[in-house]
Amino acid sequence: MIFKGLEGVKVCKTSICYMDGSNGRLFYRGIPVETLADKSSFEEVAYLLWYGKLPTKSQLEEFKSKFSRNRDLSPESLEILFKLPKNLHYVDVLKIFLSIHGSVDNSEEDLQEKAIKIASVFPTILAYYYRYSNDLELIPPREDLPHIENFYHMVFGERDGYLRALESAFILLMEQDLNASTFTALVIGSTLSDLYSCIVGALGALRGPLHGGACEKVPPMLEEIGSEDKVEEYVQRCLAEKKKIMGFGHRIYKTYDPRAVYLRDTIQRLFPDNKLFKIAKRLEEYIVGNRIKNIYPNVDLYSSIFFEAMGFPRNMFTALFAMARVVGWTAHVIEYVSDNKLIRPESEYVGPIGVDYIPIERRDEDGKDSH
Amino acid sequence: MIFKGLEGVKVCKTSICYMDGSNGRLFYRGIPVETLADKSSFEEVAYLLWYGKLPTKSQLEEFKSKFSRNRDLSPESLEILFKLPKNLHYVDVLKIFLSIHGSVDNSEEDLQEKAIKIASVFPTILAYYYRYSNDLELIPPREDLPHIENFYHMVFGERDGYLRALESAFILLMEQDLNASTFTALVIGSTLSDLYSCIVGALGALRGPLHGGACEKVPPMLEEIGSEDKVEEYVQRCLAEKKKIMGFGHRIYKTYDPRAVYLRDTIQRLFPDNKLFKIAKRLEEYIVGNRIKNIYPNVDLYSSIFFEAMGFPRNMFTALFAMARVVGWTAHVIEYVSDNKLIRPESEYVGPIGVDYIPIERRDEDGKDSH
């Protein structure tokens, strides 16, 4: 029996996150994600996911100070930044710097400490590359600001955007059980490789258009549709051409993705007149209303519109997703390796066995060789 | 039911490689690996693995010329090379440059063409970093030399080492079905991410000490043992302390790893008096002879000794492994995505559901919070 795509195959126990796919619910350590998005902070939810419970006041203070102390890039990394081509994808920029950091960080500290270091430096890498590649002066990280506010400040040089909504969005994106990028991190972690390598691998998976990369494909799709009255025609054309509609469908959620619902409501409140948002809502109405392929909007549909409305460039969307998800990735690696077993599946061999090695002068030039 | 480590779980069909674990046999596209190691070339086996059959003379010529045309680093990458710290791990150096290349390579060519580009540039990255970090002048790649000879020349500035034996070693290491690094590449590839991302992820997995990273741990272990007469004492101590003996044991091979046998014979022929080799042979005799834990030497035991005897630095061993295995990684991604399904397993949630979010001022400072 072949478990293609490992659909429904359970690879481990976890107490990090529960996804109720039939009812469209998501819980971090048992707490509904909407509650955390409403009330909590990036740092507090990271603490919850890594350590299994909400921090007390003094724990949170100590934790936040660790988080803010690891924001700087080394002088060596800064020199490399200024040599990078300006047209790289932000996810690749993350991979480059995390590979460098991982190689020079040989400290024996525990994985939680490494996870803090890694999550902490994401905003700096993204903001620095944004400003460098747009020929803007770099804004150094500020230790006195919380994670999200510091990030926003480093990118835009301002602190008065919709910061609460941005923080909520990051909280929603932080964790989602064994999706393809988290599973990538687990497979790498199961070899007892370093945590940086796990994250660099996960970044590569997140980038794929069947995973987080979808969020960068949504705005161009909505622009291609052009206006609300073209939605039906577009959907019908996709169906006829068997083309995937970006921002819809999910392996686990067989109803509304709760993150999509939350973000849709956020955009409705803050950017109700956004043109792409109107097209997206109409698309949702049409597809869900007509039960087309039984798919529902997923998080990418609205996260992309939200990030765009907040002023972030499109080729940063997947990296923004990663800036949140790095918490879930690291939490799962930490949990898995605490009771580790190398992840090494098998395949079913369907080729020949015992084929002769025919010397090259006897191989037919017309391609009809003897095996 | 939980399939921890996915042991015995088949995730896809394949016709690339067959591992007969009980009899210690390995076949690439049906041909015994020993035959290929004896008679074939790196390029020819890469062709076999990627395209499914041995090339004709004209096919091989065209293929070799493609292979040799993609060796250069861009001027931008060279500038970055000269800014890198000199103490990076070679695997991380590969990750850095492949992330850059992947980000600037937006060509729409097919995956086979990308695979050639990627495999072709590995030797250049390794040789350049070797010479740069050892303050030696770089030796540019030569289009007129075959893959392995060019690599050896770029590293050592010579062409008269045991090149045939080196090529055989690389052929042995090229492919090994769904080991953890190849599976990492598949998971990433299944999101339809780019091929460079698949390889960068696989590199991270290969580096783990439960996978390819083991080869860098073997020589220090043999040095720790010190001499042949200390072998028994060392093994008994490992057993008592439940410590893993590096270079022994395999998830699939339950007898001799055919690659270990081949490499042991090679070393016996070329470097019979190598001190670490003598300890390794004695270790093998003792462990296999006394049926200790029913483990057998795996490829890492002898590949590490071979690479060291050939003059390569220890922290390059995993990267050398990768320089071969990149062919298998890319072959599997190409095969899998031709009939793709997103790899997305599940977990069994064992935590609580519906936990209250307790405001921070009501959380107990002594850590006994209410959930």
Interface residues (C-beta under 8 A of the other chain):
Chain A: M1 I2 F3 K4 G5 L6 E7 G8 V9 K10 V11 C12 K13 T14 S15 I16 C17 Y18 F27 R29 G30 I31 P32 T35 L36 K39 S40 E44 K53 L54 P55 T56 K57 S58 L60 E76 E79 I80 K83 L84 P85 N87 L88 H89 D92 V93 K95 I96 S99 I100 G102 S103 V104 D177 L178 N179 A180 S181 F183 T184 V187 I188 G189 S190 T191 L192 S193 D194 Y196 S197 C198 V200 G201 A202 L203 G204 A205 L206 R207 G208 P209 L210 H211 G213 R251 I252 K341 L342 I343 R344 P345 E346 S347 E348 Y349 V350 G351 P352 I353 G354 V355 D356 Y357 I358 P359 I360 E361 R363 D364 E365 G367 D369 H371
Chain B: M1 I2 F3 K4 G5 L6 E7 G8 V9 K10 V11 C12 K13 T14 S15 I16 C17 Y18 F27 R29 G30 I31 P32 T35 L36 K39 S40 E44 K53 L54 P55 T56 K57 S58 L60 E76 E79 I80 K83 L84 P85 N87 L88 H89 D92 V93 K95 I96 S99 I100 G102 S103 V104 D177 L178 N179 A180 S181 F183 T184 V187 I188 G189 S190 T191 L192 S193 D194 Y196 S197 C198 V200 G201 A202 L203 G204 A205 L206 R207 G208 P209 L210 H211 G213 R251 I252 K341 L342 I343 R344 P345 E346 S347 E348 Y349 V350 G351 P352 I353 G354 V355 D356 Y357 I358 P359 I360 E361 R363 D364 E365 G367 D369 H371
